[in-house]
Each structure stands twice: as C-alpha cells, then as structure tokens.
Amino acid sequence: MKVLVVGGGGREHAMVEAISRSKHVDKIYCAPGNAGIAKLAECVPFGVMEFDKIGEFAKDNGVDLVVCSQDDPLCAGIVDALEEKGLRVFGTRKNAAIIEGSKAFSKDLMKKYGIPTASYETFTDADKAKEYLRTNAKFPIVLKADGLALGKGVLICQSLEDAISGVDEIMLDKKFGSAGNEMVIEEFMTGREVSVLAFVDGKHYKLMSSSQDHKRAGDGDTGLNTGGMGTFSPSPFYTDEINKIACETIYQKTVDAMAAEGREFKGVLYFGLMMTSEGPKVVEYNTRFGDPETQVVLPRMKTDIIDVMNAVIDGTLDKIDLEFEDKAAVCVVLASEGYPVKYEKGKVISGLEAFDDIEDGYCFHAGTKFDEHGNVVTNGGRVLGITAKGNTLKEARENAYKLTELVSFDGKYMRHDIGKALDEI
C-alpha cells in the first residue's frame, strides 16, 4: 500500500511512525511533513488546506489511503473533497467535524442527548454576554471561543472584571479571529482532566489508552495556555469505575447522537473529560488524534493501525481487537523560548542522531525543517516531543527526562514537572 498523511507536526510524526510499522505499507508520503518525518516518509510540499493539490498528487501517485487528523482541514471538508475525487480517506467528514469546529454545537448536542457536561449559555452579542455575567455568573467561570483556536481559545476568569475583559478579547478584539464570533460561557468544573481517544466507525467505538495533557506553558500549571507541553499515558486517575460510567453515559451516547443528527462520525473522536465529584463530564470533543496525546498512545499500540483505519472506513470496527502494550509512556515537549507568544526560528538542533539506536525512546518532530545547508533547525513554538516508555509511569517519566538531555538548540525550553501528579499516587 501507498499511504499519504496530511500534516506536519508531532502528532503526524507519531502517526507516520505507527503506519511505518504496518505490514500493509511499503510507501508513505506526508504533506507537508517535517525534518523528522522525512526519515520515514517522502515529504511533498503541499499545505494542509490545499485540497486540490493533495488530491491530484494522491491520484497521480496511486495512493491507496489518505490519512488526515488535523482540525482545520477536517472542519473545512478535506475528507469530502478527496472522497469526491475517488480517494479512500481516513478522517472525519465536514458535517461531523463540527463536533470540534463549533463549541456551541457540541454543547447543544450534549444537552439534547443527556450527555454529562458543564452548564452553559451561548452568545453572539458581547453586550448580552456581559449582562449574563453580571446577573447570573458564579466565579471562576470559563469563556470559550466557539470555533477553532489552536487549543488556546479558552479563558478561565476568576472575577467579573476578568470575565468582562475576556468577552472583549474574544468577541470584540477577536484575539482568536473568527472563532470568537460566537462564545460559550460555561460553569467552571473542578477535578482531574483526562483525555480519552477512540476510533469510531459511525456505529461502534474502540477506546485507545487514556492520557493526561499539560496545557500551561510553565511549571506548576502557570503561564499561558499552549497546544500542550507534555503528557503521560495511561492516566492512573482514569479508573475502571470511571471507565464504566463513561461507557454508559458518554461514549456510545455521543456516537449515537451524531448518527441521530444525520452526522455519522467516522475517524478519531477525542473526549476531554473532567473527573468531577458527580462523575466524569465532557469538557470538549475533538475530531482527531490529540497532540501531544498521540505521541504517548500510538507508540504503545500493538494492533496494525492500517487494519484499524480500514475498519473505521468500512464500518467493521466491532471486529477489531484493539491491543496496547502493558507499558506506560511519557512525552516532554521541547519548545522555543518565548512560546506561545513570541519566539525565534532557525536554531540548529544537535544530538538527534542519538535516537537512532534507542529502544522505547522517540524524538517526534513538531516544528522542524531543513535549512539551506541541510541542518535540522527549529521551525515552530513546539519543536520536539521526547517520548519514552517504561514499565511504570514513574519509570517512563524518568526515562523521558533523561532523553531530553540528548538534544539541544538555542532557546530550548521545557516544563520540568510533566507527570508530577504521579508522585501523589
């Protein structure tokens, strides 16, 4: 088989690595890819939104399967566009990708079908949103831009003054662009947050391993929200009891709700869950593999990923036995100093070759490229995801931090407390 992966970040590097292990695959393309992905796939210079060019390339080169798991192209309809060209595609069609593309849609879906989530209201008028805050809000409170905002369109406000400013940022100043044309004001939930990924074929779902992300830029969960500074899997806080409740109240109900709305969901459904005192509740849905959650989930997946993707497309997921290694994994993100606000690019990265011979250790490239001299250089805020496995989470964490010492670049920055919650166990 020939497979084309759309994207060029750490998530896509982990996907390409998993696909490279498939017995079915002898050629991988990636559009646009990055310097790390280039070791496993032929990178082709198309942006993720260039649907026509991607489709033409896939047709001309006899690609058997196109794989996309990035929010912008999925919500814009890349699956529909490529299927119209007669291509076989793993990903979510546009009318189902709205579950991530619109916070208001997903909240209304949960309310309609009795799926547990925080209480909320939606607004398209800034003045009405402010009036609601003045008369009805309990603080802290959460403000969410309705549309896609690179995982950053959420503000947690401690006071009325903060919340009023937040409305201005989202709806008037357009801090998150058109994502802020509509806004959700939501009850602040307390508890541990856990991510659970699932393959979905329209009717059936198969859970992958649980994980826990670290969104804030600084140690101790301080600083600005980022795309994710690290993660660990499985989450020991996602217990068998919580899994049983979530299976009964959230997962199948969501799949069935989308089908009932005429929005059959196929692809990867990401459940962001809060472990509240009242049980697990949905914080958000994503229509894709998480980033950096994928970097700790897929390296432990034993089942051939191409078999799973084909079953998702064909609606036969119930016949797949989805297996994962009985190991833990931790990913520590190496970022550029100043991320997520302002940072420099083009810094030469050294030490990457050390990963060629490491078992159970991975260096997933998120923001890298080759410069004119053939050097691998930084090309983004999140640069590398250093992932390590271990027999226990604590062992995996120790291994991951040791591996971070193997690579260096000017302005290298990371959190030093990824998985610190494990010390409480």
BELURHU-V765057 format. One record per backbone hydrogen bond with DSSP energy under -0.5 kcal/mol. NH is the residue of the N-H (numbers start at 1). CO is the residue of the C=O. If there is no record, write none. Layout:
# BELURHU-V765057
NH/CO
NH/CO
This chain:
# BELURHU-V765057
3/27
4/65
5/3
5/29
6/67
7/5
7/31
13/9
14/10
15/11
16/12
17/13
18/14
19/15
20/16
21/17
21/18
22/19
25/22
26/1
27/1
29/3
30/42
31/5
32/44
33/7
38/34
39/36
40/37
41/37
42/28
43/41
44/30
46/44
50/47
51/49
54/50
55/51
56/52
57/53
58/54
59/55
60/56
61/57
62/59
63/58
64/2
65/2
66/88
67/4
68/90
69/6
74/70
75/71
76/72
77/73
77/74
78/73
81/77
82/78
83/79
84/80
85/81
85/82
86/83
87/82
89/87
90/66
91/89
96/93
97/93
98/94
99/96
100/97
101/97
102/98
103/146
106/102
107/103
108/104
109/105
110/106
111/107
112/108
113/109
114/110
114/111
115/110
116/114
118/282
121/185
123/183
129/125
130/126
131/127
132/128
133/129
134/130
135/131
136/132
137/132
137/133
140/157
141/157
142/186
143/155
144/184
145/153
146/179
146/182
147/179
152/149
154/152
155/143
157/141
157/155
163/159
164/160
165/161
166/162
167/163
168/164
169/165
170/166
171/167
172/167
172/168
173/168
175/169
177/174
179/176
180/177
181/178
182/179
183/123
184/144
185/121
186/142
186/184
187/119
188/140
189/187
192/275
194/273
195/211
196/271
197/209
198/269
199/206
200/267
201/204
202/265
206/199
208/197
211/195
212/232
214/230
217/224
218/222
221/218
222/218
226/215
229/214
231/331
232/212
233/329
236/234
238/235
239/237
243/239
244/240
245/241
246/242
247/243
248/244
249/245
250/246
251/246
252/247
254/250
255/251
256/252
257/253
258/254
259/255
260/256
261/257
262/259
263/258
266/264
267/200
269/198
269/267
270/268
270/286
271/196
271/269
272/270
272/284
273/194
273/271
274/281
275/192
276/274
276/279
279/276
281/274
282/116
283/272
284/272
286/270
294/290
295/292
296/293
297/293
298/294
300/297
301/298
302/323
303/323
308/304
309/305
310/306
311/307
312/308
313/309
314/310
315/311
316/311
317/311
319/316
320/317
322/320
323/321
325/300
327/325
328/390
329/233
330/388
331/231
332/386
333/229
333/331
334/384
335/333
335/413
336/381
337/411
339/336
341/338
342/338
346/378
349/376
350/408
354/351
355/352
356/353
357/354
358/355
359/357
361/358
362/387
364/362
364/385
365/363
366/383
367/383
369/377
371/375
374/371
377/369
377/375
378/347
379/367
383/334
383/381
384/334
385/364
386/332
386/384
387/362
387/385
388/330
389/360
390/328
396/392
397/393
398/394
399/395
400/396
401/397
402/398
403/399
404/400
405/401
405/402
406/403
407/404
408/350
412/409
413/335
420/417
422/419
423/420
424/421
425/422
